[in-house]
Amino acid sequence: MSALQTLAAEGLTGNIASVGYGLAAIGPGVGVGIIFGNGTQALARQPEAAGLIRTNQIMGFAFCEALALIGIVMGYAY
């Protein structure tokens, strides 16, 4: 295999990984939107529970972002 073919094969792998990560980021993006949207509604309905609601929002956000980070790592794993 020539050097040019090797570079083309590696470039194709990187591009496919980028597309895969873009698709993998859709789920956490939607999840974060749902978490903060529902958290805002909950804060509007029960402002006295703001501390608990905010804590749950941040934990949910962290779990969703962990999924996005796993998506980045999986793109480089292969």
Sequence and secondary structure as in RCSB ss.txt:
>XXXX:A:sequence
MSALQTLAAEGLTGNIASVGYGLAAIGPGVGVGIIFGNGTQALARQPEAAGLIRTNQIMGFAFCEALALIGIVMG
YAY
>XXXX:A:secstr
  HHHHHHHHHHHHHHHHHHHHHHTHHHHHHHHHHHHHHHHHHHH GGGHHHHHHHHHHHHHHHHHHHHHHHHHH
HH 
